[in-house]
Amino acid sequence: MSRLVHVVGAGLSGLAAAVQLQRRGARVVLHEAEPHAGGRCRSYFDSKLNATIDNGNHVLFSGSHAALGYARAIGAADELAGPTLPDYPFFDLKDSARWTVRLSSGRLPKWIFDPAARVPGTQPADYLSLAPLLWAKPGRTVGETMRAQGRVWDALARPFLRTVLNVEPAEGSAVLAGNVLRETLVAGGQACRPLIAKSGLGRAFVEPALRLLQYGGAEIRLAARLRGIGLSGTDSQARVSSLDFGDGPVALAPGDGVVLAVPPDVARALVPGLVAPTEFRAVATAHFAVEPPLGFEPMTGLLYGTADWLFASDGRLSATVSGADRFVGAPPEELAHTIWQDVARVTGLPAGAMPTWQTVVEQRATFAALPGQESLRPATRTRWPNLMLAGDWTATGLPATIEGSIRSGQKAADKLMNRSMER
């Protein structure tokens, strides 16, 4: 008989764990506290815009192997699209300058030797300032590790790290920054092409996974909030023996397993003695129902403004602000107006004619990628052999990203199944 595994949480880490478990022959029961799956990576219909939107703009890289493998496994690889070349257009809101960073296709960074491909006003030697991040020591910030100033920092490193770390880059974890650089810029342009869910996050990562799980016989229980975990035994005999969803405990047989893929504060309340991140950062997004100018780039980095990145698609412009705690609780119209001023300058659209808009502020979008918080991230394994943790807040070695979330779910599934085979 196949092993039964309860996956608690249907965000990306939980979905990735459930898919991986099913592929490895487990019987899966997927529980989700909300009435919908997807967690912080979801799509929904917005009546104001009369369109389906994402709760935030999320970008993958062509080197995000776990996420791309997951997309292939659920039959949604075609939902991720991007430019054929690793090119990154930028617009400087301070002086209205435009340029494009054009990364080399191979590992050798030939682009830094080409004035037309690198950041204007820089020299090849300037990029050596990033190298110390690759040998960063645990507990140190980016600012303590590298020279966080100069043209390369202002026009490339800072906007890139601000996006992936979602904190003020100089204060962020140097180890996490270095790991991201190692998997992107150091890996070469073939790993750096930006990829976007062309039809929304739901169609790329959530809905196909749910269909696959259902076709494979998984039981999916939405609006099922885990209230408590029953633990029994000691030392090597310790195990999760039951799960309580509010309508009586669900007993676990000796061979059953649990993947807990819930937010860190929920996990701390459920798992005795668990240490996990305690600080979080917001991301704000403004969607505008307007047709982008003809030929406008799908993704543009913004410097010296409120928004960090501008995304263009059919009938819509969307701008994202990383580390957006200052906008939590702000009037939505004020936020939309502030961001629209950036968007109008970049696109040449009239600043005084703001189109129909919608804002989304994800207050706890990511854990704060600071050295002190990085040290609080727990491992996948717990002291209960049949309980594994998953989530972008666990010790993935990456910041809170789609790639890290999916890796964590797959790792939790594999460790649980491998442990079962060892018994």
Secondary structure, DSSP 8 states (H G I E B T S, - for coil): ---EEEEE--SHHHHHHHHHHHHTT-EEEEE-SSSSS-TTS-EEEETTTTEEEESS---EETT-HHHHHHHHHTT-GGGEE--SS-EEEEEETTTTEEEEEE--SSSS-GGGG-TTTS-TT--GGGGGGGGGGGG--TT-BHHHHS---SHHIIIIIHHHHHHHH-S-GGGSBHHHHHHHHHHTTTT-GGGT-EEEETT-HIIIIIHHHHHHHHHTT-EEESS----EEEEE--GGG-EEEEEE-SSSEEE--TT-EEEE-S-HHHHHHHSTT------EEEEEEEEE-S---TT--SEEEEESSS-SEEEEETTEEEEEESS-GGGTTS-HHHHHHHHHHHHHHHHT--TT---SEEEEEEEEEEE---HHHHTT---SB-SSTTEEE-STTSS-SS-S-HHHHHHHHHHHHHHHHHHHHH-
